[in-house]
Amino acid sequence: MDDKELIMLVQQDDQRAFEEIMRKYKNKIINFLYNLTGDYEKAVEISQETFLRVYFKAHKYKPIAPLSSWIFTIASNLAKTELKKMNKQRYIPLENVFNRHQQGLSETQDMEKKEMTKIIKKALSTLHRRYRIPLVLKDMEGFSQEEIADILKKPVGTIKAQISRGRKYLKQELTKANLNIDLKTEGQELGNERA
């Protein structure tokens, strides 16, 4: 069953359809929120609130955008509110970006990768949420700029600028830390060689 059918069933109070949506998106939402907040428990808490809103506001969903965009919009708005409350810098874990590259590394190389991950996490945590959220959605979650614009309710041009500035600021922070990484170009993921 596709997302459109599932959400229509949820709109008719079908509990199984809602459970299927949760199964499909729960881990993605928790990962997204964890990357924004740096706090796993907080990410789980916000994800639960996200799915409560999905369930109770299902009747407001309009199929003009993918269901995933609507769910990420809810999560993003809740995260922004939480980040304002936290009002302090947090680390953004990127282990998932490097895990697939660590197979077969020597102990020395493994230590270097862990140190590099730590530096990148710290640099990301310094970015203002206006840059961090679009950057995480684009480079870690794989959303297109148009989808991010829809999720964050901003013009595509604004999103492009925020991603570009976010990458610029991130590169500056990494340079300060003596880590010279060629940040991605359009179509690649952060820390990922694929085009």
PyMOL commands that place a pseudoatom at each C-alpha (Angstrom):
pseudoatom trace, name=CA, resn=MET, resi=1, chain=A, elem=C, hetatm=0, pos=[0.000, 0.000, 0.000]
pseudoatom trace, name=CA, resn=ASP, resi=2, chain=A, elem=C, hetatm=0, pos=[1.411, 3.415, -0.888]
pseudoatom trace, name=CA, resn=ASP, resi=3, chain=A, elem=C, hetatm=0, pos=[1.546, 6.481, 1.348]
pseudoatom trace, name=CA, resn=LYS, resi=4, chain=A, elem=C, hetatm=0, pos=[-1.509, 8.081, -0.233]
pseudoatom trace, name=CA, resn=GLU, resi=5, chain=A, elem=C, hetatm=0, pos=[-3.661, 5.036, 0.523]
pseudoatom trace, name=CA, resn=LEU, resi=6, chain=A, elem=C, hetatm=0, pos=[-2.248, 4.744, 4.030]
pseudoatom trace, name=CA, resn=ILE, resi=7, chain=A, elem=C, hetatm=0, pos=[-2.960, 8.350, 4.989]
pseudoatom trace, name=CA, resn=MET, resi=8, chain=A, elem=C, hetatm=0, pos=[-6.473, 8.112, 3.519]
pseudoatom trace, name=CA, resn=LEU, resi=9, chain=A, elem=C, hetatm=0, pos=[-7.087, 5.107, 5.777]
pseudoatom trace, name=CA, resn=VAL, resi=10, chain=A, elem=C, hetatm=0, pos=[-5.663, 6.999, 8.769]
pseudoatom trace, name=CA, resn=GLN, resi=11, chain=A, elem=C, hetatm=0, pos=[-8.097, 9.808, 7.963]
pseudoatom trace, name=CA, resn=GLN, resi=12, chain=A, elem=C, hetatm=0, pos=[-10.805, 7.158, 8.427]
pseudoatom trace, name=CA, resn=ASP, resi=13, chain=A, elem=C, hetatm=0, pos=[-9.330, 6.179, 11.835]
pseudoatom trace, name=CA, resn=ASP, resi=14, chain=A, elem=C, hetatm=0, pos=[-7.603, 3.016, 10.616]
pseudoatom trace, name=CA, resn=GLN, resi=15, chain=A, elem=C, hetatm=0, pos=[-5.111, 2.169, 13.374]
pseudoatom trace, name=CA, resn=ARG, resi=16, chain=A, elem=C, hetatm=0, pos=[-3.217, -0.404, 11.287]
pseudoatom trace, name=CA, resn=ALA, resi=17, chain=A, elem=C, hetatm=0, pos=[-2.554, 2.130, 8.531]
pseudoatom trace, name=CA, resn=PHE, resi=18, chain=A, elem=C, hetatm=0, pos=[-1.177, 4.565, 11.111]
pseudoatom trace, name=CA, resn=GLU, resi=19, chain=A, elem=C, hetatm=0, pos=[1.058, 1.837, 12.540]
pseudoatom trace, name=CA, resn=GLU, resi=20, chain=A, elem=C, hetatm=0, pos=[2.344, 1.145, 9.022]
pseudoatom trace, name=CA, resn=ILE, resi=21, chain=A, elem=C, hetatm=0, pos=[3.186, 4.833, 8.521]
pseudoatom trace, name=CA, resn=MET, resi=22, chain=A, elem=C, hetatm=0, pos=[5.005, 4.838, 11.864]
pseudoatom trace, name=CA, resn=ARG, resi=23, chain=A, elem=C, hetatm=0, pos=[6.934, 1.694, 10.935]
pseudoatom trace, name=CA, resn=LYS, resi=24, chain=A, elem=C, hetatm=0, pos=[7.923, 3.243, 7.633]
pseudoatom trace, name=CA, resn=TYR, resi=25, chain=A, elem=C, hetatm=0, pos=[9.039, 6.650, 8.940]
pseudoatom trace, name=CA, resn=LYS, resi=26, chain=A, elem=C, hetatm=0, pos=[9.887, 6.277, 12.635]
pseudoatom trace, name=CA, resn=ASN, resi=27, chain=A, elem=C, hetatm=0, pos=[13.615, 5.546, 12.238]
pseudoatom trace, name=CA, resn=LYS, resi=28, chain=A, elem=C, hetatm=0, pos=[14.064, 8.203, 9.548]
pseudoatom trace, name=CA, resn=ILE, resi=29, chain=A, elem=C, hetatm=0, pos=[12.398, 10.835, 11.737]
pseudoatom trace, name=CA, resn=ILE, resi=30, chain=A, elem=C, hetatm=0, pos=[14.362, 9.852, 14.840]
pseudoatom trace, name=CA, resn=ASN, resi=31, chain=A, elem=C, hetatm=0, pos=[17.628, 9.965, 12.856]
pseudoatom trace, name=CA, resn=PHE, resi=32, chain=A, elem=C, hetatm=0, pos=[16.724, 13.366, 11.402]
pseudoatom trace, name=CA, resn=LEU, resi=33, chain=A, elem=C, hetatm=0, pos=[15.840, 14.760, 14.833]
pseudoatom trace, name=CA, resn=TYR, resi=34, chain=A, elem=C, hetatm=0, pos=[18.937, 13.236, 16.421]
pseudoatom trace, name=CA, resn=ASN, resi=35, chain=A, elem=C, hetatm=0, pos=[21.095, 14.906, 13.775]
pseudoatom trace, name=CA, resn=LEU, resi=36, chain=A, elem=C, hetatm=0, pos=[19.466, 18.243, 14.622]
pseudoatom trace, name=CA, resn=THR, resi=37, chain=A, elem=C, hetatm=0, pos=[19.440, 18.028, 18.416]
pseudoatom trace, name=CA, resn=GLY, resi=38, chain=A, elem=C, hetatm=0, pos=[22.362, 15.725, 19.195]
pseudoatom trace, name=CA, resn=ASP, resi=39, chain=A, elem=C, hetatm=0, pos=[20.230, 14.202, 21.944]
pseudoatom trace, name=CA, resn=TYR, resi=40, chain=A, elem=C, hetatm=0, pos=[18.790, 10.734, 21.287]
pseudoatom trace, name=CA, resn=GLU, resi=41, chain=A, elem=C, hetatm=0, pos=[16.197, 10.888, 24.069]
pseudoatom trace, name=CA, resn=LYS, resi=42, chain=A, elem=C, hetatm=0, pos=[15.045, 14.298, 22.863]
pseudoatom trace, name=CA, resn=ALA, resi=43, chain=A, elem=C, hetatm=0, pos=[14.870, 12.963, 19.292]
pseudoatom trace, name=CA, resn=VAL, resi=44, chain=A, elem=C, hetatm=0, pos=[12.669, 10.056, 20.400]
pseudoatom trace, name=CA, resn=GLU, resi=45, chain=A, elem=C, hetatm=0, pos=[10.465, 12.427, 22.414]
pseudoatom trace, name=CA, resn=ILE, resi=46, chain=A, elem=C, hetatm=0, pos=[10.027, 14.820, 19.475]
pseudoatom trace, name=CA, resn=SER, resi=47, chain=A, elem=C, hetatm=0, pos=[9.378, 11.908, 17.097]
pseudoatom trace, name=CA, resn=GLN, resi=48, chain=A, elem=C, hetatm=0, pos=[6.590, 10.683, 19.361]
pseudoatom trace, name=CA, resn=GLU, resi=49, chain=A, elem=C, hetatm=0, pos=[5.043, 14.145, 19.327]
pseudoatom trace, name=CA, resn=THR, resi=50, chain=A, elem=C, hetatm=0, pos=[5.473, 14.206, 15.546]
pseudoatom trace, name=CA, resn=PHE, resi=51, chain=A, elem=C, hetatm=0, pos=[3.501, 10.985, 15.102]
pseudoatom trace, name=CA, resn=LEU, resi=52, chain=A, elem=C, hetatm=0, pos=[0.830, 12.110, 17.544]
pseudoatom trace, name=CA, resn=ARG, resi=53, chain=A, elem=C, hetatm=0, pos=[0.335, 15.149, 15.355]
pseudoatom trace, name=CA, resn=VAL, resi=54, chain=A, elem=C, hetatm=0, pos=[0.332, 13.010, 12.210]
pseudoatom trace, name=CA, resn=TYR, resi=55, chain=A, elem=C, hetatm=0, pos=[-2.439, 10.892, 13.701]
pseudoatom trace, name=CA, resn=PHE, resi=56, chain=A, elem=C, hetatm=0, pos=[-4.565, 13.706, 15.098]
pseudoatom trace, name=CA, resn=LYS, resi=57, chain=A, elem=C, hetatm=0, pos=[-4.055, 16.061, 12.153]
pseudoatom trace, name=CA, resn=ALA, resi=58, chain=A, elem=C, hetatm=0, pos=[-4.298, 13.459, 9.386]
pseudoatom trace, name=CA, resn=HIS, resi=59, chain=A, elem=C, hetatm=0, pos=[-7.537, 15.058, 8.226]
pseudoatom trace, name=CA, resn=LYS, resi=60, chain=A, elem=C, hetatm=0, pos=[-5.542, 18.236, 7.416]
pseudoatom trace, name=CA, resn=TYR, resi=61, chain=A, elem=C, hetatm=0, pos=[-3.105, 16.454, 5.101]
pseudoatom trace, name=CA, resn=LYS, resi=62, chain=A, elem=C, hetatm=0, pos=[-3.522, 17.445, 1.455]
pseudoatom trace, name=CA, resn=PRO, resi=63, chain=A, elem=C, hetatm=0, pos=[-1.932, 15.157, -1.166]
pseudoatom trace, name=CA, resn=ILE, resi=64, chain=A, elem=C, hetatm=0, pos=[-0.223, 18.064, -2.968]
pseudoatom trace, name=CA, resn=ALA, resi=65, chain=A, elem=C, hetatm=0, pos=[3.126, 17.043, -1.433]
pseudoatom trace, name=CA, resn=PRO, resi=66, chain=A, elem=C, hetatm=0, pos=[4.473, 13.604, -0.552]
pseudoatom trace, name=CA, resn=LEU, resi=67, chain=A, elem=C, hetatm=0, pos=[3.457, 12.281, 2.858]
pseudoatom trace, name=CA, resn=SER, resi=68, chain=A, elem=C, hetatm=0, pos=[7.132, 12.103, 3.831]
pseudoatom trace, name=CA, resn=SER, resi=69, chain=A, elem=C, hetatm=0, pos=[7.472, 15.877, 3.289]
pseudoatom trace, name=CA, resn=TRP, resi=70, chain=A, elem=C, hetatm=0, pos=[4.452, 16.536, 5.490]
pseudoatom trace, name=CA, resn=ILE, resi=71, chain=A, elem=C, hetatm=0, pos=[5.815, 14.326, 8.282]
pseudoatom trace, name=CA, resn=PHE, resi=72, chain=A, elem=C, hetatm=0, pos=[9.291, 15.910, 8.052]
pseudoatom trace, name=CA, resn=THR, resi=73, chain=A, elem=C, hetatm=0, pos=[7.645, 19.358, 8.127]
pseudoatom trace, name=CA, resn=ILE, resi=74, chain=A, elem=C, hetatm=0, pos=[5.941, 18.507, 11.397]
pseudoatom trace, name=CA, resn=ALA, resi=75, chain=A, elem=C, hetatm=0, pos=[9.184, 17.094, 12.833]
pseudoatom trace, name=CA, resn=SER, resi=76, chain=A, elem=C, hetatm=0, pos=[11.183, 20.090, 11.618]
pseudoatom trace, name=CA, resn=ASN, resi=77, chain=A, elem=C, hetatm=0, pos=[8.785, 22.588, 13.198]
pseudoatom trace, name=CA, resn=LEU, resi=78, chain=A, elem=C, hetatm=0, pos=[8.854, 20.724, 16.507]
pseudoatom trace, name=CA, resn=ALA, resi=79, chain=A, elem=C, hetatm=0, pos=[12.660, 20.544, 16.347]
pseudoatom trace, name=CA, resn=LYS, resi=80, chain=A, elem=C, hetatm=0, pos=[12.954, 24.285, 15.695]
pseudoatom trace, name=CA, resn=THR, resi=81, chain=A, elem=C, hetatm=0, pos=[10.840, 24.975, 18.757]
pseudoatom trace, name=CA, resn=GLU, resi=82, chain=A, elem=C, hetatm=0, pos=[12.934, 22.583, 20.835]
pseudoatom trace, name=CA, resn=LEU, resi=83, chain=A, elem=C, hetatm=0, pos=[16.215, 24.066, 19.574]
pseudoatom trace, name=CA, resn=LYS, resi=84, chain=A, elem=C, hetatm=0, pos=[15.021, 27.510, 20.615]
pseudoatom trace, name=CA, resn=LYS, resi=85, chain=A, elem=C, hetatm=0, pos=[14.289, 26.127, 24.086]
pseudoatom trace, name=CA, resn=MET, resi=86, chain=A, elem=C, hetatm=0, pos=[17.643, 24.408, 24.319]
pseudoatom trace, name=CA, resn=ASN, resi=87, chain=A, elem=C, hetatm=0, pos=[19.335, 27.675, 23.319]
pseudoatom trace, name=CA, resn=LYS, resi=88, chain=A, elem=C, hetatm=0, pos=[22.754, 26.128, 23.390]
pseudoatom trace, name=CA, resn=GLN, resi=89, chain=A, elem=C, hetatm=0, pos=[24.995, 24.400, 20.914]
pseudoatom trace, name=CA, resn=ARG, resi=90, chain=A, elem=C, hetatm=0, pos=[24.740, 20.655, 20.547]
pseudoatom trace, name=CA, resn=TYR, resi=91, chain=A, elem=C, hetatm=0, pos=[26.792, 18.090, 18.741]
pseudoatom trace, name=CA, resn=ILE, resi=92, chain=A, elem=C, hetatm=0, pos=[25.376, 16.461, 15.648]
pseudoatom trace, name=CA, resn=PRO, resi=93, chain=A, elem=C, hetatm=0, pos=[26.411, 12.817, 15.361]
pseudoatom trace, name=CA, resn=LEU, resi=94, chain=A, elem=C, hetatm=0, pos=[27.635, 11.770, 11.955]
pseudoatom trace, name=CA, resn=GLU, resi=95, chain=A, elem=C, hetatm=0, pos=[28.705, 8.193, 12.708]
pseudoatom trace, name=CA, resn=ASN, resi=96, chain=A, elem=C, hetatm=0, pos=[26.187, 6.957, 10.180]
pseudoatom trace, name=CA, resn=VAL, resi=97, chain=A, elem=C, hetatm=0, pos=[27.977, 8.934, 7.464]
pseudoatom trace, name=CA, resn=PHE, resi=98, chain=A, elem=C, hetatm=0, pos=[31.303, 7.245, 8.143]
pseudoatom trace, name=CA, resn=ASN, resi=99, chain=A, elem=C, hetatm=0, pos=[30.285, 3.741, 9.224]
pseudoatom trace, name=CA, resn=ARG, resi=100, chain=A, elem=C, hetatm=0, pos=[30.341, 2.287, 5.743]
pseudoatom trace, name=CA, resn=HIS, resi=101, chain=A, elem=C, hetatm=0, pos=[33.814, 3.718, 5.116]
pseudoatom trace, name=CA, resn=GLN, resi=102, chain=A, elem=C, hetatm=0, pos=[35.370, 2.188, 8.238]
pseudoatom trace, name=CA, resn=GLN, resi=103, chain=A, elem=C, hetatm=0, pos=[35.347, -1.435, 7.139]
pseudoatom trace, name=CA, resn=GLY, resi=104, chain=A, elem=C, hetatm=0, pos=[38.856, -2.806, 6.727]
pseudoatom trace, name=CA, resn=LEU, resi=105, chain=A, elem=C, hetatm=0, pos=[40.597, 0.181, 8.308]
pseudoatom trace, name=CA, resn=SER, resi=106, chain=A, elem=C, hetatm=0, pos=[43.730, -0.289, 10.357]
pseudoatom trace, name=CA, resn=GLU, resi=107, chain=A, elem=C, hetatm=0, pos=[43.599, 0.788, 14.000]
pseudoatom trace, name=CA, resn=THR, resi=108, chain=A, elem=C, hetatm=0, pos=[45.475, 4.012, 13.143]
pseudoatom trace, name=CA, resn=GLN, resi=109, chain=A, elem=C, hetatm=0, pos=[43.132, 4.806, 10.236]
pseudoatom trace, name=CA, resn=ASP, resi=110, chain=A, elem=C, hetatm=0, pos=[40.124, 4.011, 12.427]
pseudoatom trace, name=CA, resn=MET, resi=111, chain=A, elem=C, hetatm=0, pos=[41.348, 6.466, 15.070]
pseudoatom trace, name=CA, resn=GLU, resi=112, chain=A, elem=C, hetatm=0, pos=[41.856, 9.125, 12.390]
pseudoatom trace, name=CA, resn=LYS, resi=113, chain=A, elem=C, hetatm=0, pos=[38.302, 8.590, 11.080]
pseudoatom trace, name=CA, resn=LYS, resi=114, chain=A, elem=C, hetatm=0, pos=[36.888, 8.848, 14.602]
pseudoatom trace, name=CA, resn=GLU, resi=115, chain=A, elem=C, hetatm=0, pos=[38.816, 12.070, 15.211]
pseudoatom trace, name=CA, resn=MET, resi=116, chain=A, elem=C, hetatm=0, pos=[37.635, 13.491, 11.889]
pseudoatom trace, name=CA, resn=THR, resi=117, chain=A, elem=C, hetatm=0, pos=[34.026, 12.556, 12.747]
pseudoatom trace, name=CA, resn=LYS, resi=118, chain=A, elem=C, hetatm=0, pos=[34.377, 14.309, 16.101]
pseudoatom trace, name=CA, resn=ILE, resi=119, chain=A, elem=C, hetatm=0, pos=[35.695, 17.472, 14.432]
pseudoatom trace, name=CA, resn=ILE, resi=120, chain=A, elem=C, hetatm=0, pos=[32.899, 17.472, 11.839]
pseudoatom trace, name=CA, resn=LYS, resi=121, chain=A, elem=C, hetatm=0, pos=[30.254, 16.966, 14.553]
pseudoatom trace, name=CA, resn=LYS, resi=122, chain=A, elem=C, hetatm=0, pos=[31.648, 19.903, 16.491]
pseudoatom trace, name=CA, resn=ALA, resi=123, chain=A, elem=C, hetatm=0, pos=[31.762, 22.097, 13.368]
pseudoatom trace, name=CA, resn=LEU, resi=124, chain=A, elem=C, hetatm=0, pos=[28.155, 21.228, 12.469]
pseudoatom trace, name=CA, resn=SER, resi=125, chain=A, elem=C, hetatm=0, pos=[27.026, 22.035, 15.998]
pseudoatom trace, name=CA, resn=THR, resi=126, chain=A, elem=C, hetatm=0, pos=[28.299, 25.603, 15.563]
pseudoatom trace, name=CA, resn=LEU, resi=127, chain=A, elem=C, hetatm=0, pos=[25.998, 26.294, 12.615]
pseudoatom trace, name=CA, resn=HIS, resi=128, chain=A, elem=C, hetatm=0, pos=[22.869, 28.302, 13.280]
pseudoatom trace, name=CA, resn=ARG, resi=129, chain=A, elem=C, hetatm=0, pos=[19.744, 26.164, 12.853]
pseudoatom trace, name=CA, resn=ARG, resi=130, chain=A, elem=C, hetatm=0, pos=[18.743, 28.240, 9.794]
pseudoatom trace, name=CA, resn=TYR, resi=131, chain=A, elem=C, hetatm=0, pos=[21.712, 26.611, 8.007]
pseudoatom trace, name=CA, resn=ARG, resi=132, chain=A, elem=C, hetatm=0, pos=[21.989, 23.344, 9.924]
pseudoatom trace, name=CA, resn=ILE, resi=133, chain=A, elem=C, hetatm=0, pos=[18.410, 22.153, 9.288]
pseudoatom trace, name=CA, resn=PRO, resi=134, chain=A, elem=C, hetatm=0, pos=[18.500, 22.553, 5.467]
pseudoatom trace, name=CA, resn=LEU, resi=135, chain=A, elem=C, hetatm=0, pos=[22.051, 21.141, 5.376]
pseudoatom trace, name=CA, resn=VAL, resi=136, chain=A, elem=C, hetatm=0, pos=[21.056, 18.039, 7.367]
pseudoatom trace, name=CA, resn=LEU, resi=137, chain=A, elem=C, hetatm=0, pos=[17.918, 17.567, 5.245]
pseudoatom trace, name=CA, resn=LYS, resi=138, chain=A, elem=C, hetatm=0, pos=[19.931, 17.877, 2.021]
pseudoatom trace, name=CA, resn=ASP, resi=139, chain=A, elem=C, hetatm=0, pos=[23.263, 16.246, 2.767]
pseudoatom trace, name=CA, resn=MET, resi=140, chain=A, elem=C, hetatm=0, pos=[22.278, 13.633, 5.320]
pseudoatom trace, name=CA, resn=GLU, resi=141, chain=A, elem=C, hetatm=0, pos=[18.622, 12.874, 4.655]
pseudoatom trace, name=CA, resn=GLY, resi=142, chain=A, elem=C, hetatm=0, pos=[18.860, 13.195, 0.870]
pseudoatom trace, name=CA, resn=PHE, resi=143, chain=A, elem=C, hetatm=0, pos=[15.924, 15.532, 0.235]
pseudoatom trace, name=CA, resn=SER, resi=144, chain=A, elem=C, hetatm=0, pos=[15.948, 17.698, -2.884]
pseudoatom trace, name=CA, resn=GLN, resi=145, chain=A, elem=C, hetatm=0, pos=[16.040, 21.468, -2.513]
pseudoatom trace, name=CA, resn=GLU, resi=146, chain=A, elem=C, hetatm=0, pos=[12.426, 21.627, -3.664]
pseudoatom trace, name=CA, resn=GLU, resi=147, chain=A, elem=C, hetatm=0, pos=[11.361, 19.112, -1.020]
pseudoatom trace, name=CA, resn=ILE, resi=148, chain=A, elem=C, hetatm=0, pos=[13.267, 21.031, 1.657]
pseudoatom trace, name=CA, resn=ALA, resi=149, chain=A, elem=C, hetatm=0, pos=[11.579, 24.257, 0.541]
pseudoatom trace, name=CA, resn=ASP, resi=150, chain=A, elem=C, hetatm=0, pos=[8.234, 22.505, 0.946]
pseudoatom trace, name=CA, resn=ILE, resi=151, chain=A, elem=C, hetatm=0, pos=[9.168, 21.070, 4.355]
pseudoatom trace, name=CA, resn=LEU, resi=152, chain=A, elem=C, hetatm=0, pos=[10.476, 24.382, 5.722]
pseudoatom trace, name=CA, resn=LYS, resi=153, chain=A, elem=C, hetatm=0, pos=[7.849, 26.496, 3.936]
pseudoatom trace, name=CA, resn=LYS, resi=154, chain=A, elem=C, hetatm=0, pos=[10.465, 28.719, 2.284]
pseudoatom trace, name=CA, resn=PRO, resi=155, chain=A, elem=C, hetatm=0, pos=[11.245, 29.608, -1.334]
pseudoatom trace, name=CA, resn=VAL, resi=156, chain=A, elem=C, hetatm=0, pos=[13.638, 27.280, -3.157]
pseudoatom trace, name=CA, resn=GLY, resi=157, chain=A, elem=C, hetatm=0, pos=[16.046, 30.187, -3.668]
pseudoatom trace, name=CA, resn=THR, resi=158, chain=A, elem=C, hetatm=0, pos=[16.220, 30.739, 0.092]
pseudoatom trace, name=CA, resn=ILE, resi=159, chain=A, elem=C, hetatm=0, pos=[16.918, 27.053, 0.660]
pseudoatom trace, name=CA, resn=LYS, resi=160, chain=A, elem=C, hetatm=0, pos=[19.666, 27.051, -1.984]
pseudoatom trace, name=CA, resn=ALA, resi=161, chain=A, elem=C, hetatm=0, pos=[21.257, 30.070, -0.316]
pseudoatom trace, name=CA, resn=GLN, resi=162, chain=A, elem=C, hetatm=0, pos=[20.993, 28.548, 3.166]
pseudoatom trace, name=CA, resn=ILE, resi=163, chain=A, elem=C, hetatm=0, pos=[22.560, 25.278, 2.033]
pseudoatom trace, name=CA, resn=SER, resi=164, chain=A, elem=C, hetatm=0, pos=[25.331, 27.142, 0.221]
pseudoatom trace, name=CA, resn=ARG, resi=165, chain=A, elem=C, hetatm=0, pos=[26.037, 29.396, 3.206]
pseudoatom trace, name=CA, resn=GLY, resi=166, chain=A, elem=C, hetatm=0, pos=[25.800, 26.450, 5.581]
pseudoatom trace, name=CA, resn=ARG, resi=167, chain=A, elem=C, hetatm=0, pos=[28.437, 24.597, 3.579]
pseudoatom trace, name=CA, resn=LYS, resi=168, chain=A, elem=C, hetatm=0, pos=[30.598, 27.727, 3.470]
pseudoatom trace, name=CA, resn=TYR, resi=169, chain=A, elem=C, hetatm=0, pos=[30.368, 28.225, 7.248]
pseudoatom trace, name=CA, resn=LEU, resi=170, chain=A, elem=C, hetatm=0, pos=[30.957, 24.534, 7.859]
pseudoatom trace, name=CA, resn=LYS, resi=171, chain=A, elem=C, hetatm=0, pos=[34.061, 24.627, 5.656]
pseudoatom trace, name=CA, resn=GLN, resi=172, chain=A, elem=C, hetatm=0, pos=[35.341, 27.665, 7.587]
pseudoatom trace, name=CA, resn=GLU, resi=173, chain=A, elem=C, hetatm=0, pos=[34.889, 25.817, 10.882]
pseudoatom trace, name=CA, resn=LEU, resi=174, chain=A, elem=C, hetatm=0, pos=[36.630, 22.742, 9.514]
pseudoatom trace, name=CA, resn=THR, resi=175, chain=A, elem=C, hetatm=0, pos=[39.514, 24.883, 8.238]
pseudoatom trace, name=CA, resn=LYS, resi=176, chain=A, elem=C, hetatm=0, pos=[39.884, 26.430, 11.724]
pseudoatom trace, name=CA, resn=ALA, resi=177, chain=A, elem=C, hetatm=0, pos=[40.188, 22.884, 13.050]
pseudoatom trace, name=CA, resn=ASN, resi=178, chain=A, elem=C, hetatm=0, pos=[42.931, 22.161, 10.478]
pseudoatom trace, name=CA, resn=LEU, resi=179, chain=A, elem=C, hetatm=0, pos=[40.704, 19.722, 8.645]
pseudoatom trace, name=CA, resn=ASN, resi=180, chain=A, elem=C, hetatm=0, pos=[40.767, 20.400, 4.926]
pseudoatom trace, name=CA, resn=ILE, resi=181, chain=A, elem=C, hetatm=0, pos=[37.745, 18.627, 3.469]
pseudoatom trace, name=CA, resn=ASP, resi=182, chain=A, elem=C, hetatm=0, pos=[36.377, 19.407, 0.057]
pseudoatom trace, name=CA, resn=LEU, resi=183, chain=A, elem=C, hetatm=0, pos=[32.706, 19.779, 0.920]
pseudoatom trace, name=CA, resn=LYS, resi=184, chain=A, elem=C, hetatm=0, pos=[30.180, 18.321, -1.427]
pseudoatom trace, name=CA, resn=THR, resi=185, chain=A, elem=C, hetatm=0, pos=[29.045, 19.696, -4.685]
pseudoatom trace, name=CA, resn=GLU, resi=186, chain=A, elem=C, hetatm=0, pos=[25.439, 19.410, -5.805]
pseudoatom trace, name=CA, resn=GLY, resi=187, chain=A, elem=C, hetatm=0, pos=[24.308, 15.784, -5.984]
pseudoatom trace, name=CA, resn=GLN, resi=188, chain=A, elem=C, hetatm=0, pos=[26.769, 14.379, -3.435]
pseudoatom trace, name=CA, resn=GLU, resi=189, chain=A, elem=C, hetatm=0, pos=[26.128, 13.699, 0.214]
pseudoatom trace, name=CA, resn=LEU, resi=190, chain=A, elem=C, hetatm=0, pos=[28.273, 15.100, 3.001]
pseudoatom trace, name=CA, resn=GLY, resi=191, chain=A, elem=C, hetatm=0, pos=[31.089, 12.691, 3.728]
pseudoatom trace, name=CA, resn=ASN, resi=192, chain=A, elem=C, hetatm=0, pos=[30.024, 10.524, 0.825]
pseudoatom trace, name=CA, resn=GLU, resi=193, chain=A, elem=C, hetatm=0, pos=[31.791, 10.078, -2.479]
pseudoatom trace, name=CA, resn=ARG, resi=194, chain=A, elem=C, hetatm=0, pos=[28.754, 9.275, -4.593]
pseudoatom trace, name=CA, resn=ALA, resi=195, chain=A, elem=C, hetatm=0, pos=[27.727, 11.725, -7.277]
for i in range(1, 195): cmd.bond("trace and resi %d" % i, "trace and resi %d" % (i + 1))
show_as sticks, trace
zoom trace
